Amino acid sequence: MIDGKRNGKVAFITGANRGLGLETARELGKQGIVVILGARDPEKGEAAAAKLRDEGVTAEGLGFDVTKSQDHQKAYEYFAKNYDRLDILVNNAGVLKESQAGSGPNQTSAVPLEILRETFETNFFAPVALTQKLLPVIRKAPAGRIVNVSSILGSLTLHSNPNSPIYAFKTFAYDASKAALNAFTIHLAHELRDSKIKVNSAHPGWVKTEMGGPNAPMEPSEGGKTSAQLATVADDGPNGGFLHLGQPLPW
Ligand SMILES: NC(=O)c1ccc[n+]([C@@H]2O[C@H](COP(=O)([O-])OP(=O)(O)OC[C@H]3O[C@@H](n4cnc5c(N)ncnc54)[C@H](OP(=O)(O)O)[C@@H]3O)[C@@H](O)[C@H]2O)c1
């Protein structure tokens, strides 16, 4: 266990060895929150945590594959035993497996079911199962926060509007998985509405990461801001929302 009392909060970020997960961990860590970096390759997770520690952040890596239920149990035991609570869960790990991502033609009618299933496994079933497993320790925190890292590409309203900026970006498996994740946000937030826990969906922006690609307009250093904001949202802040940098997005 590492010192969990710096500002009294501990956060778990999945897929935090690189990309937006690492940036979110950095943002939260700089606020004095202890950050635990989930990474399916433990060495990469530990290397990322070491980088943050060099920057003054209290960070630790945890070998964690979001699609493995035994890893969900491992995470539950880690937080129950070491902290007896979990203040912040950021369901960040995600995949985009469709090759036409970004600019290619719409291939919805030909998407292999395997791609659809694999995408849903990581982007939808895994965060649902992990959240269910960790909820008992999140309930023990004074004001738990759950952030589901979604995407503007999960917006059915924008996808169906020919004038929207994402109208041409039809990556069916990815988009549908994020729409399903948004449904989870709404439903869980409703169930927990009388508790101190808040559940929100984040759209980080289109960011230069391995997933976002080199043409994305936002720098990685900006990419963790929305998730970090929702992870630390005030008690009178949104619950069951879908936001980008404080602005609500249409579902
Ligand atoms: N970049 C964007 O423009 C953008 C826009 C909207 C939403 N998002 C969302 O933001 C989140 C992070 O995206 P990113 O841009 O940072 O992508 P990225 O650079 O491709 O990083 C993805 C992260 O997820 C991890 N991951 C994937 N499958 C995993 C698994 N089964 N178990 C554990 N970790 C797993 C990867 O680990 P490995 O290193 O082991 O592969 C990596 O750490 C995703 O949910 C994505 O959908 C991104």
The ligand as an SDF file (V2000), in Angstrom:
LIG
                    3D

 48 52  0  0  0  0  0  0  0  0999 V2000
   -8.0390    9.4330  -28.6850 N   0  0  0  0  0  0  0  0  0  0  0  0
   -9.2190    9.9270  -28.9860 C   0  0  0  0  0  0  0  0  0  0  0  0
   -9.3380   10.8070  -29.8420 O   0  0  0  0  0  0  0  0  0  0  0  0
  -10.4670    9.4560  -28.2650 C   0  0  0  0  0  0  0  0  0  0  0  0
  -11.6720   10.1230  -28.5450 C   0  0  0  0  0  0  0  0  0  0  0  0
  -12.8280    9.7210  -27.8660 C   0  0  0  0  0  0  0  0  0  0  0  0
  -12.7540    8.7000  -26.9420 C   0  0  0  0  0  0  0  0  0  0  0  0
  -11.5710    8.0450  -26.6930 N   0  0  0  0  0  0  0  0  0  0  0  0
  -11.5840    6.9790  -25.6920 C   0  0  0  0  0  0  0  0  0  0  0  0
  -10.5970    7.2270  -24.7280 O   0  0  0  0  0  0  0  0  0  0  0  0
  -10.1150    5.9960  -24.1700 C   0  0  0  0  0  0  0  0  0  0  0  0
   -8.5980    5.9540  -24.2590 C   0  0  0  0  0  0  0  0  0  0  0  0
   -8.2570    6.0780  -25.6320 O   0  0  0  0  0  0  0  0  0  0  0  0
   -6.7740    6.4330  -26.1400 P   0  0  0  0  0  0  0  0  0  0  0  0
   -6.9140    7.4030  -27.2210 O   0  0  0  0  0  0  0  0  0  0  0  0
   -5.8830    6.7180  -24.9850 O   0  0  0  0  0  0  0  0  0  0  0  0
   -6.3910    5.0250  -26.8040 O   0  0  0  0  0  0  0  0  0  0  0  0
   -4.9770    4.2670  -26.8750 P   0  0  0  0  0  0  0  0  0  0  0  0
   -3.8880    5.2450  -27.0040 O   0  0  0  0  0  0  0  0  0  0  0  0
   -5.1660    3.2460  -27.9420 O   0  0  0  0  0  0  0  0  0  0  0  0
   -4.8680    3.5640  -25.4410 O   0  0  0  0  0  0  0  0  0  0  0  0
   -5.7900    2.5740  -25.1030 C   0  0  0  0  0  0  0  0  0  0  0  0
   -5.4640    2.0690  -23.7200 C   0  0  0  0  0  0  0  0  0  0  0  0
   -6.4220    1.0340  -23.4100 O   0  0  0  0  0  0  0  0  0  0  0  0
   -5.6990   -0.1220  -23.0230 C   0  0  0  0  0  0  0  0  0  0  0  0
   -6.4330   -1.3570  -23.2640 N   0  0  0  0  0  0  0  0  0  0  0  0
   -7.0010   -1.7990  -24.3980 C   0  0  0  0  0  0  0  0  0  0  0  0
   -7.5460   -3.0130  -24.1930 N   0  0  0  0  0  0  0  0  0  0  0  0
   -7.3120   -3.3350  -22.8880 C   0  0  0  0  0  0  0  0  0  0  0  0
   -7.6020   -4.4460  -22.0730 C   0  0  0  0  0  0  0  0  0  0  0  0
   -8.2530   -5.5190  -22.5400 N   0  0  0  0  0  0  0  0  0  0  0  0
   -7.2260   -4.4060  -20.7600 N   0  0  0  0  0  0  0  0  0  0  0  0
   -6.5690   -3.3420  -20.2590 C   0  0  0  0  0  0  0  0  0  0  0  0
   -6.2270   -2.2830  -20.9950 N   0  0  0  0  0  0  0  0  0  0  0  0
   -6.6030   -2.2780  -22.2940 C   0  0  0  0  0  0  0  0  0  0  0  0
   -4.4030   -0.0690  -23.8330 C   0  0  0  0  0  0  0  0  0  0  0  0
   -3.4440   -0.9380  -23.2680 O   0  0  0  0  0  0  0  0  0  0  0  0
   -2.2350   -1.5960  -24.1500 P   0  0  0  0  0  0  0  0  0  0  0  0
   -1.1250   -0.5730  -24.1520 O   0  0  0  0  0  0  0  0  0  0  0  0
   -1.9020   -2.8450  -23.4080 O   0  0  0  0  0  0  0  0  0  0  0  0
   -2.7770   -1.8480  -25.5270 O   0  0  0  0  0  0  0  0  0  0  0  0
   -4.0750    1.4070  -23.6490 C   0  0  0  0  0  0  0  0  0  0  0  0
   -3.5210    1.6420  -22.3820 O   0  0  0  0  0  0  0  0  0  0  0  0
  -10.8080    4.8920  -24.9540 C   0  0  0  0  0  0  0  0  0  0  0  0
  -11.9170    4.4060  -24.2350 O   0  0  0  0  0  0  0  0  0  0  0  0
  -11.2610    5.6040  -26.2190 C   0  0  0  0  0  0  0  0  0  0  0  0
  -12.3760    4.9710  -26.8080 O   0  0  0  0  0  0  0  0  0  0  0  0
  -10.4300    8.3990  -27.3390 C   0  0  0  0  0  0  0  0  0  0  0  0
  1  2  1  0
  2  3  2  0
  2  4  1  0
  4  5  1  0
  4 48  2  0
  5  6  2  0
  6  7  1  0
  7  8  2  0
  8  9  1  0
  8 48  1  0
  9 10  1  0
  9 46  1  0
 10 11  1  0
 11 12  1  0
 11 44  1  0
 12 13  1  0
 13 14  1  0
 14 15  2  0
 14 16  1  0
 14 17  1  0
 17 18  1  0
 18 19  2  0
 18 20  1  0
 18 21  1  0
 21 22  1  0
 22 23  1  0
 23 24  1  0
 23 42  1  0
 24 25  1  0
 25 26  1  0
 25 36  1  0
 26 27  1  0
 26 35  1  0
 27 28  2  0
 28 29  1  0
 29 30  1  0
 29 35  2  0
 30 31  1  0
 30 32  2  0
 32 33  1  0
 33 34  2  0
 34 35  1  0
 36 37  1  0
 36 42  1  0
 37 38  1  0
 38 39  2  0
 38 40  1  0
 38 41  1  0
 42 43  1  0
 44 45  1  0
 44 46  1  0
 46 47  1  0
M  CHG  2   8   1  16  -1
M  END
$$$$
